[in-house]
Amino acid sequence: MTSTQSNSKGVAVVTGSAQGIGHSIAVRLAEDGYDVVINDVESKKENLDIVKEEITAKFPERRVLIVLANVTVEEEVKGLVESVVKEFGKLNVFVANAGIARVKPLLETTSEDFESVLSVNVKGTFHCYKYAAQQMIAQGDGGRIIGASSLAGKKGHAMLSAYCASKFAVRGLTQTAAIELGHHGITVNAYAPGPIHTSMLAQLQQAAVERSGDLYEEMKRLSSVGYLGNTQDVGNLVSFLVTPEARFITGQSITIDGGIFFD
């Protein structure tokens, strides 16, 4: 077992961190002083190497560990947590960010499409919550668990039937976990992004253009601030949720969408 560096705030895991929102969250937590464990599936190993190089170049005092694991496989998530503890001795923050989408009309969505999206986005999040919580409870000093919901988890969207279903489910899972884990000093929240510049939004834009529309401009029009967000905006939210100042926030799926949807 290797102890964490004395100047580290703790150890944070971010799944699906080879790109997009997960990438930005991992970089931000490293900036905040956490040693970070970046995770994705084996096919994303080269991307993870790039993320690791970026973090170590910017923050040479931070340690970065790559652990390959598929969140849909329970034993691999269990192994991910075990690898973290073996390397760093503890786990303080777990961000269950990994997710996928299938951009298709409902009538063209297959059972395989639906099952694959729910497997990653719901079952994968469940595995992460479960094994992160077990380790944090064993440590006895609380922790922060954060999941990935979406504006599509609060309001239905065309072309995203499976994705919407999965992100609504993450909200319920987050609320239940918060109730059960609160007395252990563990808060459980989720971020719920709206129009953020990611590969998924690009897929939606392409589908919209093919239907003679412009999703980007429509989202800007609906937004109270008049512009789209970026992945760093989500990283900033996670940065706050892991702080001691956020100790009284739990069970929430916090919308970050520039003021399109109001709870």
Backbone hydrogen bonds in HBPLUS format (Angstrom, degrees):
<---DONOR---> <-ACCEPTOR-->    atom                        ^
c    i                          cat <-CA-CA->   ^        H-A-AA   ^      H-
h    n   atom  resd res      DA  || num        DHA   H-A  angle D-A-AA Bond
n    s   type  num  typ     dist DA aas  dist angle  dist       angle   num
A0008-SER N   A0005-GLN O   3.08 MM   3  5.43 164.1  2.11 117.4 119.4     1
A0009-LYS N   A0033-GLY O   2.80 MM  24  5.38 169.7  1.81 138.2 141.8     2
A0035-ASP N   A0010-GLY O   2.99 MM  25  6.26 162.1  2.02 170.2 164.7     3
A0092-ASN N   A0011-VAL O   2.99 MM  81  5.31 156.4  2.04 143.0 149.5     4
A0093-VAL N   A0011-VAL O   3.03 MM  82  6.31 155.2  2.10 154.4 154.0     5
A0012-ALA N   A0035-ASP O   2.91 MM  23  6.28 163.2  1.94 164.1 169.7     6
A0037-VAL N   A0012-ALA O   2.77 MM  25  6.12 152.6  1.84 157.3 162.2     7
A0013-VAL N   A0093-VAL O   2.85 MM  80  6.19 156.2  1.91 144.7 150.1     8
A0095-VAL N   A0013-VAL O   2.76 MM  82  5.94 166.8  1.78 154.9 159.7     9
A0014-VAL N   A0037-VAL O   2.99 MM  23  6.31 159.2  2.03 177.3 175.0    10
A0039-ASN N   A0014-VAL O   3.21 MM  25  6.23 146.2  2.33 164.8 156.7    11
A0015-THR N   A0095-VAL O   3.05 MM  80  6.41 166.6  2.07 174.8 176.8    12
A0016-GLY N   A0039-ASN O   2.91 MM  23  5.68 107.4  2.45 115.0 133.2    13
A0017-SER N   A0039-ASN O   2.90 MM  22  5.72 156.8  1.95 163.5 168.4    14
A0023-HIS N   A0019-GLN O   3.21 MM   4  4.80 158.4  2.26 113.1 114.8    15
A0024-SER N   A0020-GLY O   3.18 MM   4  6.54 163.5  2.21 152.6 156.2    16
A0025-ILE N   A0021-ILE O   2.92 MM   4  6.18 156.0  1.98 154.0 161.0    17
A0026-ALA N   A0022-GLY O   2.99 MM   4  6.18 163.5  2.02 150.4 154.4    18
A0027-VAL N   A0023-HIS O   3.06 MM   4  6.34 162.6  2.09 154.3 158.9    19
A0028-ARG N   A0024-SER O   2.96 MM   4  6.10 161.7  1.99 146.9 152.3    20
A0029-LEU N   A0025-ILE O   2.91 MM   4  6.12 162.6  1.94 156.0 160.0    21
A0030-ALA N   A0026-ALA O   3.06 MM   4  6.23 151.2  2.15 144.0 151.8    22
A0031-GLU N   A0027-VAL O   2.94 MM   4  6.22 154.9  2.01 147.2 154.5    23
A0032-ASP N   A0028-ARG O   2.89 MM   4  6.19 141.7  2.04 142.6 153.8    24
A0034-TYR N   A0029-LEU O   2.95 MM   5  5.55 164.1  1.98 153.0 150.1    25
A0033-GLY N   A0030-ALA O   3.02 MM   3  5.17 153.1  2.09 102.8 111.4    26
A0036-VAL N   A0063-ARG O   3.05 MM  27  6.54 141.6  2.20 163.2 167.7    27
A0065-LEU N   A0036-VAL O   3.00 MM  29  6.50 157.3  2.06 151.4 158.7    28
A0038-ILE N   A0065-LEU O   2.87 MM  27  6.24 147.2  1.98 156.0 166.6    29
A0067-VAL N   A0038-ILE O   3.08 MM  29  6.41 161.4  2.11 158.2 162.7    30
A0069-ALA N   A0040-ASP O   3.09 MM  29  5.98 159.2  2.13 141.2 147.4    31
A0044-LYS N   A0041-VAL O   2.96 MM   3  5.65 160.8  2.00 121.9 128.3    32
A0045-LYS N   A0042-GLU O   3.10 MM   3  5.37 157.6  2.15 121.0 119.9    33
A0047-ASN N   A0044-LYS O   3.06 MM   3  5.32 115.9  2.49 103.7 118.9    34
A0048-LEU N   A0044-LYS O   2.98 MM   4  6.32 155.8  2.04 155.4 163.1    35
A0049-ASP N   A0045-LYS O   2.94 MM   4  6.26 152.4  2.01 151.4 158.9    36
A0050-ILE N   A0046-GLU O   3.15 MM   4  6.48 149.2  2.25 143.3 150.9    37
A0051-VAL N   A0047-ASN O   2.99 MM   4  6.35 155.4  2.05 149.7 156.5    38
A0052-LYS N   A0048-LEU O   2.86 MM   4  6.10 160.9  1.89 153.7 158.7    39
A0053-GLU N   A0049-ASP O   2.97 MM   4  6.19 159.8  2.01 145.4 150.8    40
A0054-GLU N   A0050-ILE O   2.95 MM   4  6.19 153.2  2.02 146.5 153.9    41
A0055-ILE N   A0051-VAL O   3.00 MM   4  6.27 163.2  2.03 153.2 156.8    42
A0056-THR N   A0052-LYS O   2.95 MM   4  6.14 173.1  1.96 158.9 160.8    43
A0057-ALA N   A0053-GLU O   2.97 MM   4  5.97 145.2  2.09 140.1 149.2    44
A0058-LYS N   A0054-GLU O   3.05 MM   4  6.22 156.5  2.10 146.8 152.6    45
A0059-PHE N   A0055-ILE O   2.73 MM   4  5.73 162.0  1.77 156.1 162.1    46
A0062-ARG N   A0059-PHE O   2.94 MM   3  5.66 165.4  1.96 126.7 131.6    47
A0073-VAL N   A0070-ASN O   2.99 MM   3  5.73 166.1  2.01 125.2 129.6    48
A0076-GLU N   A0073-VAL O   3.02 MM   3  5.42 129.3  2.29 107.6 121.1    49
A0077-VAL N   A0073-VAL O   3.20 MM   4  6.59 150.8  2.29 153.9 162.5    50
A0078-LYS N   A0074-GLU O   2.95 MM   4  6.23 162.5  1.98 155.8 161.2    51
A0079-GLY N   A0075-GLU O   2.91 MM   4  6.02 151.0  1.99 135.3 143.6    52
A0080-LEU N   A0076-GLU O   2.84 MM   4  6.04 141.3  1.99 136.6 147.3    53
A0081-VAL N   A0077-VAL O   3.11 MM   4  6.43 163.4  2.13 155.0 155.8    54
A0082-GLU N   A0078-LYS O   3.02 MM   4  6.28 158.3  2.07 145.8 152.6    55
A0083-SER N   A0079-GLY O   2.84 MM   4  6.01 151.7  1.92 146.6 153.9    56
A0084-VAL N   A0080-LEU O   3.04 MM   4  6.33 152.1  2.12 147.7 155.3    57
A0085-VAL N   A0081-VAL O   3.04 MM   4  6.33 164.5  2.07 154.0 157.1    58
A0086-LYS N   A0082-GLU O   2.92 MM   4  6.06 154.9  1.98 146.0 153.5    59
A0087-GLU N   A0083-SER O   3.03 MM   4  6.15 154.0  2.10 144.3 150.3    60
A0088-PHE N   A0084-VAL O   2.82 MM   4  5.87 169.5  1.83 157.8 161.4    61
A0089-GLY N   A0085-VAL O   2.74 MM   4  4.37 137.0  1.92 114.1 125.7    62
A0144-ARG N   A0092-ASN O   3.01 MM  52  6.39 156.7  2.07 155.9 163.4    63
A0094-PHE N   A0144-ARG O   2.92 MM  50  6.41 155.1  1.98 158.3 166.5    64
A0146-ILE N   A0094-PHE O   2.90 MM  52  6.28 161.3  1.93 160.9 162.8    65
A0097-ASN N   A0095-VAL O   3.03 MM   2  5.59 126.9  2.33 105.7  90.4    66
A0096-ALA N   A0146-ILE O   2.70 MM  50  6.07 150.9  1.78 166.0 172.1    67
A0104-LYS N   A0159-MET O   2.94 MM  55  4.61 133.3  2.17 133.9 133.6    68
A0108-GLU N   A0105-PRO O   2.97 MM   3  5.34 149.8  2.06 111.2 120.6    69
A0109-THR N   A0106-LEU O   3.18 MM   3  5.19 155.6  2.24 102.1 109.6    70
A0114-PHE N   A0110-THR O   3.00 MM   4  6.32 166.9  2.02 153.4 155.9    71
A0115-GLU N   A0111-SER O   2.87 MM   4  6.03 165.9  1.89 151.5 155.4    72
A0116-SER N   A0112-GLU O   2.95 MM   4  6.01 156.8  2.01 145.8 152.0    73
A0117-VAL N   A0113-ASP O   3.13 MM   4  6.35 161.6  2.17 153.6 157.6    74
A0118-LEU N   A0114-PHE O   3.10 MM   4  6.33 169.9  2.11 153.0 155.9    75
A0119-SER N   A0115-GLU O   2.87 MM   4  5.86 145.2  1.99 141.2 151.3    76
A0120-VAL N   A0116-SER O   3.26 MM   4  6.46 161.8  2.30 146.1 148.3    77
A0121-ASN N   A0117-VAL O   2.91 MM   4  5.94 163.5  1.94 160.2 161.2    78
A0122-VAL N   A0118-LEU O   2.91 MM   4  5.10 150.2  2.00 124.7 133.5    79
A0123-LYS N   A0118-LEU O   3.08 MM   5  6.57 160.6  2.12 158.7 164.3    80
A0124-GLY N   A0119-SER O   2.95 MM   5  6.25 131.3  2.20 138.8 153.5    81
A0126-PHE N   A0122-VAL O   2.88 MM   4  6.12 160.2  1.92 153.1 158.9    82
A0127-HIS N   A0123-LYS O   2.92 MM   4  6.21 161.6  1.96 153.4 157.3    83
A0128-CYS N   A0124-GLY O   3.07 MM   4  6.31 160.8  2.10 146.8 152.0    84
A0129-TYR N   A0125-THR O   2.86 MM   4  6.08 169.8  1.87 158.9 161.3    85
A0130-LYS N   A0126-PHE O   2.94 MM   4  6.04 166.8  1.96 153.5 157.5    86
A0131-TYR N   A0127-HIS O   3.06 MM   4  6.26 177.3  2.07 157.6 157.3    87
A0132-ALA N   A0128-CYS O   2.96 MM   4  5.84 156.1  2.01 148.8 156.2    88
A0133-ALA N   A0129-TYR O   2.94 MM   4  5.88 159.6  1.98 143.4 149.8    89
A0134-GLN N   A0130-LYS O   3.01 MM   4  6.25 157.8  2.06 146.4 152.5    90
A0135-GLN N   A0131-TYR O   3.27 MM   4  6.35 162.2  2.30 139.2 142.8    91
A0136-MET N   A0132-ALA O   3.00 MM   4  6.22 164.8  2.02 153.6 158.2    92
A0137-ILE N   A0133-ALA O   2.84 MM   4  5.96 160.9  1.88 156.4 161.1    93
A0138-ALA N   A0134-GLN O   3.05 MM   4  6.21 157.2  2.10 142.5 148.9    94
A0139-GLN N   A0135-GLN O   2.98 MM   4  6.26 146.2  2.09 146.6 155.8    95
A0140-GLY N   A0136-MET O   3.04 MM   4  6.31 148.1  2.15 143.4 151.5    96
A0143-GLY N   A0185-GLY O   3.22 MM  42  6.51 149.6  2.32 129.2 124.1    97
A0187-THR N   A0143-GLY O   3.18 MM  44  6.62 152.6  2.26 157.3 154.6    98
A0145-ILE N   A0187-THR O   2.95 MM  42  6.22 166.4  1.97 164.2 168.4    99
A0189-ASN N   A0145-ILE O   3.04 MM  44  6.56 153.9  2.11 154.8 159.5   100
A0147-GLY N   A0189-ASN O   2.80 MM  42  6.31 152.0  1.88 141.7 150.5   101
A0191-TYR N   A0147-GLY O   3.12 MM  44  6.59 150.9  2.21 157.5 154.2   102
A0149-SER N   A0191-TYR O   2.81 MM  42  5.67 147.3  1.92 156.3 164.7   103
A0153-GLY N   A0150-SER O   2.75 MM   3  4.89 157.2  1.80 104.6 111.5   104
A0151-LEU N   A0193-PRO O   2.78 MM  42  5.52 156.2  1.84 141.2 133.0   105
A0154-LYS N   A0151-LEU O   3.00 MM   3  5.30 160.8  2.04 111.8 115.2   106
A0155-LYS N   A0151-LEU O   3.06 MM   4  6.28 135.1  2.27 148.6 161.6   107
A0160-LEU N   A0157-HIS O   3.40 MM   3  5.81 151.4  2.49 132.8 131.9   108
A0164-CYS N   A0160-LEU O   2.79 MM   4  5.82 168.2  1.80 157.7 161.0   109
A0165-ALA N   A0161-SER O   3.09 MM   4  6.24 165.6  2.11 146.7 150.9   110
A0166-SER N   A0162-ALA O   2.97 MM   4  6.19 155.2  2.03 147.2 153.9   111
A0167-LYS N   A0163-TYR O   2.97 MM   4  6.22 156.1  2.02 152.9 159.0   112
A0168-PHE N   A0164-CYS O   2.94 MM   4  6.14 152.8  2.02 156.4 162.9   113
A0169-ALA N   A0165-ALA O   3.15 MM   4  6.30 151.8  2.23 138.8 146.6   114
A0170-VAL N   A0166-SER O   3.02 MM   4  6.38 144.6  2.15 141.2 150.6   115
A0171-ARG N   A0167-LYS O   3.39 MM   4  6.59 149.5  2.49 135.8 141.8   116
A0172-GLY N   A0168-PHE O   3.36 MM   4  6.81 155.1  2.43 146.6 152.1   117
A0173-LEU N   A0169-ALA O   2.95 MM   4  6.22 163.0  1.98 156.7 161.6   118
A0174-THR N   A0170-VAL O   2.86 MM   4  5.96 155.6  1.92 148.0 154.6   119
A0175-GLN N   A0171-ARG O   3.03 MM   4  6.26 157.7  2.08 148.1 153.4   120
A0176-THR N   A0172-GLY O   3.04 MM   4  6.25 165.9  2.06 151.3 154.8   121
A0177-ALA N   A0173-LEU O   2.95 MM   4  6.08 166.0  1.97 150.4 154.6   122
A0178-ALA N   A0174-THR O   2.97 MM   4  6.08 154.3  2.04 144.5 151.6   123
A0179-ILE N   A0175-GLN O   3.12 MM   4  6.40 154.6  2.19 147.4 153.2   124
A0180-GLU N   A0176-THR O   3.08 MM   4  6.37 162.3  2.11 153.2 157.6   125
A0181-LEU N   A0177-ALA O   2.88 MM   4  5.86 148.3  1.98 150.5 158.5   126
A0182-GLY N   A0178-ALA O   3.10 MM   4  5.62 134.2  2.32 140.6 146.0   127
A0184-HIS N   A0181-LEU O   2.92 MM   3  5.40 156.8  1.98 116.2 123.9   128
A0186-ILE N   A0181-LEU O   3.43 MM   5  5.55 159.4  2.48 141.8 138.5   129
A0185-GLY N   A0182-GLY O   2.95 MM   3  5.30 158.4  1.99 116.4 119.3   130
A0251-GLY N   A0188-VAL O   2.68 MM  63  5.58 159.7  1.72 151.9 157.7   131
A0190-ALA N   A0252-GLN O   2.76 MM  62  6.18 147.5  1.87 157.5 162.1   132
A0254-ILE N   A0190-ALA O   2.81 MM  64  6.25 145.6  1.92 164.8 154.9   133
A0192-ALA N   A0254-ILE O   2.77 MM  62  5.40 151.4  1.86 146.2 136.6   134
A0256-ILE N   A0192-ALA O   3.05 MM  64  5.91 157.0  2.11 127.6 127.3   135
A0194-GLY N   A0256-ILE O   3.07 MM  62  6.06 150.5  2.16 130.6 125.1   136
A0196-ILE N   A0194-GLY O   2.92 MM   2  5.97 106.4  2.48 119.4 103.8   137
A0229-GLY N   A0195-PRO O   2.98 MM  34  6.18 162.9  2.01 164.0 160.8   138
A0198-THR N   A0196-ILE O   2.78 MM   2  5.84 100.7  2.42 121.5 106.3   139
A0197-HIS N   A0229-GLY O   3.01 MM  32  6.31 158.4  2.06 140.1 141.6   140
A0202-ALA N   A0198-THR O   3.10 MM   4  6.40 148.9  2.20 142.8 151.8   141
A0203-GLN N   A0199-SER O   3.00 MM   4  6.33 144.8  2.13 140.6 149.7   142
A0203-GLN N   A0200-MET O   3.08 MM   3  5.01 117.9  2.48  92.0 107.1   143
A0204-LEU N   A0200-MET O   3.00 MM   4  6.37 156.0  2.06 149.2 155.4   144
A0205-GLN N   A0201-LEU O   2.83 MM   4  6.08 150.2  1.92 145.3 154.0   145
A0206-GLN N   A0202-ALA O   2.96 MM   4  6.21 157.4  2.02 146.5 151.8   146
A0207-ALA N   A0203-GLN O   3.01 MM   4  6.31 158.8  2.06 147.5 153.1   147
A0208-ALA N   A0204-LEU O   2.87 MM   4  6.07 151.4  1.95 144.9 153.2   148
A0209-VAL N   A0205-GLN O   2.86 MM   4  6.09 160.4  1.90 153.9 158.6   149
A0210-GLU N   A0206-GLN O   3.06 MM   4  6.26 153.9  2.13 144.9 151.8   150
A0211-ARG N   A0208-ALA O   2.93 MM   3  5.03 136.5  2.12  97.3 110.6   151
A0213-GLY N   A0208-ALA O   2.81 MM   5  4.98 137.1  1.99 129.3 135.4   152
A0212-SER N   A0209-VAL O   2.91 MM   3  4.88 151.4  1.99 112.1 111.5   153
A0218-GLU N   A0214-ASP O   3.06 MM   4  6.28 155.7  2.12 150.4 158.1   154
A0219-MET N   A0215-LEU O   2.81 MM   4  6.01 162.1  1.84 160.9 164.6   155
A0220-LYS N   A0216-TYR O   2.98 MM   4  6.23 156.2  2.04 148.2 155.1   156
A0221-ARG N   A0217-GLU O   2.95 MM   4  6.12 151.7  2.03 141.2 148.9   157
A0222-LEU N   A0218-GLU O   2.98 MM   4  6.25 151.3  2.06 146.3 153.7   158
A0223-SER N   A0219-MET O   2.92 MM   4  5.99 138.9  2.09 142.3 153.3   159
A0224-SER N   A0258-GLY O   2.90 MM  34  5.90 126.1  2.20 133.7 148.8   160
A0225-VAL N   A0258-GLY O   3.29 MM  33  5.64 142.4  2.44 152.3 157.3   161
A0233-ASP N   A0230-ASN O   3.01 MM   3  5.56 140.1  2.17 111.7 122.0   162
A0234-VAL N   A0231-THR O   3.18 MM   3  5.41 125.8  2.49 100.0 112.1   163
A0235-GLY N   A0231-THR O   3.14 MM   4  6.51 158.2  2.19 145.8 152.2   164
A0236-ASN N   A0232-GLN O   2.87 MM   4  6.11 147.7  1.97 148.2 156.0   165
A0237-LEU N   A0233-ASP O   3.29 MM   4  6.60 149.0  2.39 137.6 144.6   166
A0237-LEU N   A0234-VAL O   3.08 MM   3  5.14 118.0  2.48  96.8 111.7   167
A0238-VAL N   A0234-VAL O   3.04 MM   4  6.39 164.8  2.06 158.3 161.4   168
A0239-SER N   A0235-GLY O   2.91 MM   4  6.04 152.4  1.98 143.8 152.1   169
A0240-PHE N   A0236-ASN O   3.25 MM   4  6.60 145.8  2.37 141.0 147.7   170
A0240-PHE N   A0237-LEU O   3.10 MM   3  5.35 124.6  2.42 100.0 112.9   171
A0241-LEU N   A0237-LEU O   3.04 MM   4  6.36 163.1  2.07 152.3 157.3   172
A0242-VAL N   A0238-VAL O   3.18 MM   4  6.37 138.7  2.36 153.6 160.6   173
A0243-THR N   A0240-PHE O   2.96 MM   3  5.39 164.3  1.99 118.3 123.5   174
A0246-ALA N   A0243-THR O   3.11 MM   3  5.52 157.2  2.16 109.9 116.7   175
A0247-ARG N   A0244-PRO O   3.09 MM   3  5.34 150.3  2.18 121.1 119.9   176
A0249-ILE N   A0246-ALA O   3.09 MM   3  5.52 163.3  2.12 123.2 123.6   177
